[in-house]
Every structure is written in structure tokens, then in C-alpha cells.
Amino acid sequence: MTDDRFAHPELSATPRAAIWVVGDSTVSGFDDNYYIPRQGWGEQLSRYLRADVYNLARSGASSKDFTTMPEYHTLLKGSADVPAMGRAGRDSYLLIGFGHNDQKTEEARFTDPNGDHLTAGSFAHSLYINYIRPARDAGVIPVVVTPIARLTDSNTAESYLSESGHITGDAVIGGRTYPGGNYAQAIRDMCATLDVPCIDLTRATIAMNITLGDDARWLHAFNGARAEGGRLIPTALDKTHTSSYGAKMHAWLIADLGRDVFAGCLKPGVSAPAHEHDFAAAINPDYVPVIYQPPTAVSASWPAFTDGQGHVWHGSVFGDIGDNSKALGGSFTAAIRGDALTLCVRDNCGKIAATTDGMIFYYTALPAGTPFTLTATATVNALFANNQVSFGLMARDDLYIDACVSATMGDYVAAGSRSQGAYNCFGRKSGELFNGPAATAVYGPGDTLKLHLAATADGFALRYGDNAPVSAGFDYALTSIDPEHVYVGFYAARNASVTFSDICLTTG
């Protein structure tokens, strides 16, 4: 929630509006320790509008599952700090900023971009039933903001005719078809039909990104930085989430594009943010670069596991797991029964995501460049329908012992799947997550599958269950961070419980 003081003291006696804000991570606040932390546009609206802003946006929310969250209850009923929508006694608005997660091919979050506000299950219907109609009933003006574009690598107009511009194709996940469509256009059409104010941030951010060219990246968050030549160089660009500089820019766009809507509460004389004035303020002054040191000891907190061949594997929990306490707080467990090991992750901890990962990993360290083959049988005990859930075999360039590490550093390959089984293996190269081909076999609770990961002189060959073997694109050396070792083993991330058995590692 934000409540900045007025930029113009002479206006301090002017009645202020009340603005409630709902949306996803591109709108919400964060508490990051990144080099350039994330911040959504909802946090900067009061910079441009004379209003009390109640930012209830929630990272990860779609218009559908936000209704199950405490913030939605606060919107309707109020709290000690936030009046219920419509009970502020002045000009009132509800800004609605969903779309990124409505695209997610998950039962809990997906809404169909096709259909109008009367079509059950559609994006438009969700926006209308859950937000627009309640706002109008409460005497509040609903304003729908189309989602910001995700920055693309090529940053061309053509590149945004994709999921980055919120235009999706049909997807079949777990036997269910998730229809594709244009989410931003669904908002435009609905608002025209219902005579609801629409602020088209999708088109505005695409145009801005293209105009800025390479400089568009400075509107975004960076997870880390490396020391070079006496200064810090940002690393791990987050192409979805903005920095405070980007949040200011997008909040200014909303105020500028919506000046007719917000005519009574616009702050006069406020100009657009500028790189020379606002970028420096987005940098975390307390950030300390992570200098990688290979582990010199194994964790004392996880039981060593000896497989059927007598090979010993050691456990660790690391990566983007929230904080160090989560590594040993019960959300991750490892259970040994004979020559089988069950890894379990609960409470939405860990992830395989665009810029960061967090997992429980049982591993062995091999000299870099060692040819090896690792195989195992995986039995899926539980697997929550979430795109960041994953399990499988992995070979990686870096390892941390029971530590929260927010910035992804090393490269890896994984004989596993993500996005609910949509992809046949994946990897990370130079900090960028990439997917193998589409999977033809998708696995869930109760299924058993074979896993295969092999290192050769030409790269890596992977196989995930009954999907075709893959090697194309997995031809990079795992030596960018630790040139001496490669860490090989099996992992689980997010909400998954998997038993690994029949483990076999051969080298040479």
C-alpha cells in the first residue's frame, strides 16, 4: 500500500480520491534483496494522482484465484488499514490489472480469453463478475488496465504477437485443452461493450519498449550483479517484472492515458520519469554481489543416501526458497527406504521459474568434463498442478549448501519437465531458462517413468519417460561458474513428492 505526500503543497487541502488496486505481480509490491528489485505499478500511482491508494495486488494471482485470497476479502469487507471498497466517502476507483496469470495453463488460474462477459469461464466473465459488477454496486468506478507486455529479446513489433504481448495459442496439458487467444483484446472488447474505462497498457508498453530499444531493459528488475572494473554490472534480467523506475513509468502512463477518467485527482505539472533521475533510485544500495565459492563440505542436515550400487549421494536445499530458514523448516523433506529416496516439497517452496530456481537436490560432485550416465526410475506420489513444479535428473555448474540464493548464477541441464509436463526436458544457459520440445507423454500422481541423463564429448543427452530422447540445444559445457566440478543428481521443486529408485551412475 502506498500513500505518498503531495508533490504540490498548495494542493494539500484538496480532497483526495480513493483508489483500490487489484492485480498480479506486475502491479504488486515486493520485498526483494535483488540488485534492482521488483516493483509493480500499483506502488507508484500516488506519485501522479492525488489519492489514497490501497494496493491489494498479489504476486502470482489471476483474476480467478485472487478471489480466494485474503486481499479479495479486504477489498470487499475492509481491514484495520484499508476501508472496504466504496466506503471512503469520496471519489472512488477500482483499478483492475490482471492477465499475466490468467494465461497460465493451470486449473486454478486459467481463464479463457475467448467469450464475452456473459460466457462462464472466460477472462471477460471473471473480470465482470468478480470486480466490475461489485465495484459498480459499491458506487465505485471500475477501470480495467490491460497487462504490461513482457520484454522480448528482439524487441520488435512482430515479437510481441506472442505470449509476451498476451496472445496465446491452444495448449493441451494433462489431457485438457486450454484455448488460446488475445487477452488484451478481450479486455478492450469487454470494456467497449460495458462502457467501462479501459487503459491500454499493453499497446503503450510495447510502443515504449520498441522506442527505447536496448534501454527498455532498464525499466526492469535484475536479480543480481557481478563486479567488473570496480563497478557492478546487472545480471539476470527479469523480462516480466519492473523496477521502481519501470513502475513509475507505467504508473505515469496510466495517469496520462487515463487523464479523462482521473481528471479530478491528477497532480498537475508532474512529468514522466527519466532515466537520469529515476534509474539510480531503483538500485538496491545494500546489495552485495554473490561471489561463488564451491562447497568444501556436505550438509549435516540431510541424511546421506547410498544407492543400490553403493554410491553415496548428499542433500541440499538452495536457490530462491524465500529465506534461509525455509531450507530446514519442514517444507522440504527427504526419506530413505532401502535403495529408494523420496524427495518432497510442500508449501509452495522452491520453483523452476524464468529467472530463478529453488529446489531440494541430492547430488554427487564429478570432475568437470567427466563423461557419465545417470539413470533412475521416478514414481510420482504427488504433483500439484502448477507451472513451476518440477522433478527429475539434473547436472549443474553451481551448488550451494542449504542457502537462499535469489540470483540464478550457473548453467544446468535437466531430464525433467515443467509447465505441468508440457516440455520434454529443459535447461538454463547464461542465466536464461529454455525448454526442450513439446512433450508427448505427461506424467502425474501414480505414474512411474524412467529418467536418463548422459554427458558426452558433444554435450548432454536426456530422456524423460516415454518422450523422445533430446540432445539438440544441450551442447554447452557446465563450467561458467565452477570450472572444476559438475554437480549431478536428482531434484524436486515446488509442490512435488517423488520417489527415485533403481539409481545407476556410471562414469568414463
Secondary structure, DSSP 8 states (H G I E B T S, - for coil): -B----SSGGGTTS--EEEEEEE-TTTS-----SSB----GGGSGGGTBSEEEEE---TT--TTGGGGSHHHHHHHH--SSS--TT-SSS-EEEEEE--TTTTS-STTT--BSSS-TTSTTBHHHHHIIIIIHHHHHTT-EEEEE-------SS--TGGGSSGGGTB---EEETTEEE---BHHHHHHHHHHHHT--EE-HHHHHHHHHHHHGGGGGGGEEEEEEEEETTEEEEEEEEEEEE-HHHHHHHHHHHHHHTTTTTTTTB-TT-----HHHHTGGGS-TT---------SS--SSS--EE-TTS-EEEEEEEESSSSGGGGGSSSEEEEEETTEEEEEE-TT--EE-SS-EEEEEEEEEEETT--EEEEEEEEEEEE-S-TT-EEEEEEES---SSEE--S--S-EEEEEE-TTTTBS-EEEETTEEEE-SB-S----TT-EEEEEEEEETTEEEEEETTS--B-TT----S-SS-SSEEEEEEEEESSEEEEEEEEEEEE-
